[in-house]
Amino acid sequence: MSLTNRGFLFSLVALAALGAGFVADASLRRACERTHPGADPAALMAVEGVTASADVSAGLDTDLSPVVLVGKVLKVVKDYYVEDVNPFENSRMAHGAVRYMVSSLGDPGSRFLDEKQVQAYREMALGRFNGIGAVLMIREQKKPDWTEQELTVVAPIEGSSAAKAGLRPGDVIVEVDGKWVMSHDPYSEAMKVTRDHAASPGDKRRAVKDAEELRKRAISLDEAFTKLTTPQQEPLGLKVRRDGRELAVTVSTAEVEAKTVESRVLEDGIGYVRIHLFTPATAEALEGELKSLRGRGVRTLVVDLRNCPGGSLAAAQAAAGLFMPGKKLGTVLRSRDRKEALVARPPGGEAFDFRVAAALVNRGTEGAAELLAAALRDSAGARLIGERTWGNAFERTAFQLADGTGYTLTTGKFVPPGGADFHRTGVKPDAVVALPASAAPGSPEDRQLERALAVAKRPAA
């Protein structure tokens, strides 16, 4: 996910509003005069707590904008809170306002980032991963009485500690070093029991006690994310849930730089290209690999997007330009009914004339990689082989604030050329082929690649 300076001006304005000393609120003053004619509003609020509360509410009823609203509240806090408050020396107020602003959207992909998390996102955008070496995402699961927000592995980076430990796409990280990753408020479960008239008093007491114990040994999603994406002195003990079973996994932490592209000749005239991640370096690396394959007589390609956790949309668009120049990659739906058409254009102007016969996908194919896979089928006639993809059609952008913190925001939705909505459901392959648990992509036991090669051997339609 790339960092961008879009919205930077708004961020500075918002922070300036949080730190500025606003003039007295005229509406608040008028409200005080109505309730206590002739009294000084400041003196009145200093001695009459109940009246002050009512007057503050009256003063906020005519709010003009969120920035003004925050400024008004901060002014009252600075002037009337019993102890000194200096938001510029202690930025918790500003960060809390931004945190709630984005979290109130109810979107797990829109969230506040502290400085360490911003740095982790920046490094990942360049293909450098610290910690366990996996792309992680918060995935929602609807329950009857609450929503689970589960920290889930999108894909381990090849060669990383996560890959060596056997983590797989879709693994839900339940615990980190014995601490429960708080996917929901445990008291929600207790409240369900306490409201059940059929439950005994003992059952109700136990439910509350269990919730208290679970909460005591919990860490937040943010804390877990930081632990998993920063170097640790000792290996991390994880409990992961996979296909309904919980497994204990020990993972060390290290820095790993992701491969972007690799290629080889499968058979005479048929080449194989695997894209691991879309970063600013992907298009150049891909162009080099394609030139090498062309020089070796390759005319037909199998493109492998398995365990490719997306990345930069611009990089995916440049890659598409090398595979299917001039054809449609898709559309991005943006706010206020705006649409951005994406055309595949080679980054250097040089076009290749390979036939993309097949593209390989699996559960670890996510985001921009899903869009490219669907476009290779819709626009270039490739056959998709493997397993259903992750199911994330949202474009998310990370914004950095002036103090080094930041936030992510969902800024668009991908629609492939064929128009199918793959958000949450994933892109369904044309041929569903499972990969044995013991087999790695590209290995001799890779049945998916075997099927793709058979497709590539067929004459072009």
N, C-alpha and C positions, 0 to 999 in steps of 0.2 A: 504494500500500500504506500503510495507515494505521498510525501509531504508537499503541501502547496501553500503559497502565500495568499491565495484567494481568501477573502474574509479577514485578512490581517488588519485592515483599516477598521473594520467593525469591532474587532477584538480590542484594539487600542482605545476606541471610543468608549466601549463598554467599561474597560478598566479605568479610564479617566473619570467616567461617571461615578464609579464606585469610590474613587479616591477624592473627588472634589468636595469642597465645602459649599453645599447648595445654600442659596438664600432662603430666608424664612418662607414657608409654604403659605401663600395668601389664603387658600381655601381652608387650611387648618386654622389660621388666625380668625377667619370669619366665623367658623364653627364655634370657636371659644367665645367670641363676642356674642353669638346668639344665645348660648346657654348661660353665660355669666357676663352680662353687660357691664362694660367699664373695667373689667378685670384684665390684668396683664396675662396673656396666654402662657408665657414661660413660667411665671410665678404660679399660675393656676395648675399647670401640668406638674410642677414640682411638688405640690402638696396634695393633690387630689388624684390618686391613682385610678380610681374607677372612672371618673370623668375624663381623665387623660386618655384612657383606652378608647372610650366612645368617640372622643374628638379625633384621635388618630384615624379611626375607621372612616369618619366623615371626610377627613382630608384626603383619603385615598380613593374615594368613590369616583372622583373625576380624573382618574389617571389618564394620561395621554399616550404613553408608550411604556414598554418594559424598562427602558433605560431610565426614564423619568421616575417610574415607580420605585426602582431600586435606589435611585438617588434620594427620593423622599424618605424611604425607610432608613437608609444609612444616616441621613441628616438627623432624624429623630434619635437613632441609636447613639450617634456621636455626642449629641447635645444632652441627652437625658439618661443614658445608662449610668448606673451608680458608680461604675469604675471607668477609668480611662480606656478609650478604644482608639487604636491607631491602625487602620486597615493597610496603610502603606508599609508599616513595619511588620505587620502580621497579616499575610495575604489569605488567611483561611476564609475570611468573609467572601473575598472575590472568587476564590476557587470554589467555595460552596455554592455561590450563585451560578457559576458556569456549570458546575456538576449537576445541579438540579435542573437547570435550563435544558440541558441535552437529555438527561435521564427522564424528564417528564414527557418526552416524545414516546416513551414506551417501546423503543427500538433498541435491542441489545447491541446493535452495531454503532449506535451513537452514544458515546461515553466520554467522560473526562479522563485525561491522561496526565499523570504526574511526570516530572522531568525524566525519570528512568524509563518510563513507558514510552515517552516521546522518542528518546534515544533508541530504544529497542525497535520501534516502528521505522525510524530512519534507516537503521542498519538493515532491517529486513527488506526494505524497499530496494536496497543495493545488493541483496543476496547474501548478506552476512548475518549469521544467526548465532546468538549467544545462548547459554543455557542448554536445554536438552536437545535443541535443534529440530523443532517441529513448528508448523503453522497451526495456531490454535484459534478457535472461534467459540463464542457463546451461542449455543443453540437452544431455542425454546421448545419445551414440550408442554402442551396444555394438559392440565389435570382438572378433574371436576371442580376442585375448590381453590386451586392456585396454579401458577405457571412455574414450571421448573426452568431455570436458566443454567444449562450444563456446560461446563468447560470441556470442549471436545477437540480431539485431534483431527485436523483437516487432512494433513499429510506429513509424515516425517521426511526430513531432508535427507537425501541419499548420502551415506557416509557419516551421518550424525549419530550422537549417542542414542537418540530416540529410535532411529532405524536399527542400530545394533542391539538395542534392548527388545526389539520386536514389537514396538508400538505400531498400530495400524490406523488407517483412516476410519473415523467413526468411534474410536475408543473414547469413552467418557472418563475424565479424570475425577474420581470420587474423593480421594484423599491424597494429601501431600505430607509426607513425614508424620503420619498419624493424625493430621488435622483434616477435619471434614471440610471440603470445598463447599461453601454455603450456596447451594443452588436455589434455596427458597427459605422463607421464614419458618423455622421449625415449630413456632407457636401456632402456625396455621393448622398443623395436624392436631395439636393439642386442643385447639378451639373446636375442631370438628368433633372430637370425642366429648368435650364438656357440654356441647350443645345436644348431644345424643341422649334423649330421655331414657333409652334402654340401657345406657352404660351405668355401671355401678359407681358409687363414690370412690371406691378404690381404683377402678379403672381410670377415672378422671384425674385422680391425684398422680397416678403413675404416668399418665400422658403428659401432664405438666412437668413432672420431674424429668422425664425422658427428654422433653424439649429443652429444659434448662441445661441438662448435661450435654446435649448435642451442641447447643449454642456455645457452651464454655470451650469446647474443643474445635471450634470452627474457625476458618479463615475466610475472608471475603474473596470474591472472584478476582478483584484487583491484586490482592496479596498473593494469591496463587499464581496469577499471570506473571507477576514480578519474579517470584521464586523460580518459575520455569523458564524464564527468558533472561536470567542473569547468572553469571558464574557462581557456583557454591563450592565451599571447601570440601564438603563431603557429598557422596552420592545421595540422590533423593530417593526415598522409598515411596512409590506410588501404588495406589489401589485404583485399578481401572475397571470399568464395566464394558464388556464386549459380548454382544449377542445374548444378553440376559445373565451372563456369568460375571463374577468379580474375580479379578486376577491381581496378584501382587507382582510388581515390577520394580526393579532397582535400576535407576538411570543416573549416570554421571553427567556432569555439565562441562561444556567446552565451547570454544568458538569454531564454527565451521562455515566455510564459504561454499554456497550452493553452486553446483554445476549449472550452466544455463542450457547448453545444447550438446548432444553427442550424436554421432552418426556412424554407419557402417554399411557395407554392401551385403545384402542378404543372399542374392543369387544374381546371375548375369542379367543386368539391366534393371534390377530392382534394388532400391536403397531403403534404408531405415533411418529415420530422424526422431530423436527423442528430445522433447522440450521439458526441462525440469521446473522452470520458473520464468516468469516474464519480468525482467528488470531492464534498465536502460541499456545494458550490454547484450541483451538477447538477440536483437535484430542483426547486429554486426557479426556475432558469433554464428548465427544461423546462416547468414549469407556466405560466410567462409566455408561452412560445412556443405552447403548446397553446391558451391563452385567445385569443391573437391569431388563430390559425388558425380557431378556432370562430367568432370574430366575423366572419370573412371567408367564412363559409358552408361550411367544410370539415367533412365527416362521415366520410371514409375516409382512412386514413393509410398511407404507406409509411415504415417505420422503418429508418434506415441505421445499421448497427453495424460497417461496414467500417473497418478500421484503428483500432478502439476497443480499446486494450490493457487493458481491465478497469478495476481500481481498487477503490474501496470497495464491499463487499458491501451495506452499509447504504444507500448511494446507489443501487445497482442495485435494491434492494428498493423504495425510495421511487419510483423511476422506473417500475417495474413496476406500482405502485399507481395511477399516472396512466393507464397503458395498459389495464390489466385488473384493476380494483379488486375485491378479495375473492377472487380466484382464486389458485391455488397457483403460486408461483415455483419451488419445489423443496424439497430437503432437504439439510441439511449433516450429513454423518457425522462424528462427533467421537470422541475417545478413549474407551476403556472402553465401547464399544458404545452410546454416547449418540447420539441423533438430534435435530436441530433442524428443525422444519417451518417453512418460509418462506411466509408469506401476503402477497400484494401488497396493500398498504394505502396510499392516497394520503396524503402527509405532512401536508397541511392539512385533510384531511377531505372536500375537494371531489372528486367523482368526475366523470370525463369519459365520454361514451358513444360515442367514436370506434370505428369498425371498423378494426382493424389488418389490412389485407389481405395485406401482404407485409413481410418483413424482409430486408435485404441483409447478407450476411456474406462474409468472405474470410479469408485466412490471418492477417491482422492482428487478427481478432476473437478476444479472449483472455480467459480467466478469467471474471469476473462477467458480461462481455458475452456470452460463450458460453452461460452459464446463462440469461440473459434471452432470447437468441435461441431457445433450445430451448423455453423456457416460453411464448414468444409462439406457437410452433407447437402445443405440447402443450395449453396452457390457453386460448388465444385463437383458435386456428384459422388463424393466419397462415401463409403459404407462404414458406419460406426459399429465397432466390435468391442465387446467386453461387458461391463456392468453399468448400471444406472449411475449417473454422476451425482455430485454432492447436492446440488439444488440451491445455489446462491446466485440470483440474478441482480443483486444490488451492487452498485458502485459505491464504495465508501472512500471518503477523502479525509485525510488527517490535516488539521490546522494547528499551527504552532502559535502560541501567545508570546508576548514580549518577555515574560519572565522565564521562559523555557518549558512551561507546561503547555498543554494543548487539549484538543478534543477531536474525536472522529465524528463524522456526520454522513448519513446516507444521502447521496447527492444525485443518484440516477438509478434507473432500472434497465437492464439489457433485454432486448427483444431480438431474437435471431431472424434472419431473412424470411424463414418460413412462417414466422409469427407465433410459434408455440411458446407458451409461458412455462419456463422450466423452474421458476422460483419455488422452492420447497420440494417440488416433485423430482427435479433433476432431468437431465436429457436421457431419454431411453435409447439404447443402442438398437441397431437393426438386427444384429445377431448377438443374443445374450450368451456369453461364454464365461464360465467361472474360472478363476485362477486358483490352482491348488494352494492351500495354506503354506506349504513348504516351498513353493516355487516363487522365485523373484522375477520381476519383469525382465525380459531379455534372456532368461536362462533356457537351457534345453527343454525344461518342463513347461515352458510358457505356451499353453494351449491357445491363448488369445492371439499371440503373435503368429502362431502356426496357422490359425484360421485367416488372419490378415494376409499372410503370404500366399495362401491359396487363392484369395480374392485378387491379389495383385497379379497373379499369373494368368488370370482370365483376360481375354482380349477386351479392349475398351468398347463400351457399348456404342 
